[in-house]
């Protein structure tokens, strides 16, 4: 599908604000929408079943780790976050440290919380180019991010210090490092 068909650009003198965008998403809950930092609304196609299955397995592992450690809150791919740059993004799986989550008001938690996750996972589907999105997460406060490219059998590990490590192979083992203590997962790619 052509990229222009998937992006709604506001008129040059108007910006889709947080309330409008949240209301739009609630009124169209079967659509997957994101907003970029320029205010453009992006229509995100649903993932294929194999990618969805893989995403869920990752989210389950992250959730089990978090339930045992109780160090924060985990989120699935349908969760929107308002980043400091005003973009609203929905990573495939994410985690926010407990003290940062607890600092949000109940009202902030009900909408697209104004917080960038400490940890994000994005799984590349055939049509995605997620490197810019991962950089955006990092630039807005994500401390650790994994971009999983199964087709290329690579995982790009984005760290808050700006480094990007690439692991390759048909299977890789990833660590939550100091962001997710004792979290480790072996992934088939």
Secondary structure, 3 states (H helix, E strand, C coil): CCHHHHEECCCCCCCCCHHHHHHHHHHCCCCEEEECCCCCEEEECCCCHHHHHHHHHHHHHHHHHHHHHCCEEEECCCCCEECCCCCEECCCEEEEEHHHHHCCCHHHHHCCECCCCCEEEEECCCCCCCHHHHHHHHHCCCCEEEEEECCCCEEEEEECCCCEEEEECCEEEEECCCCCCCCEEEEEC
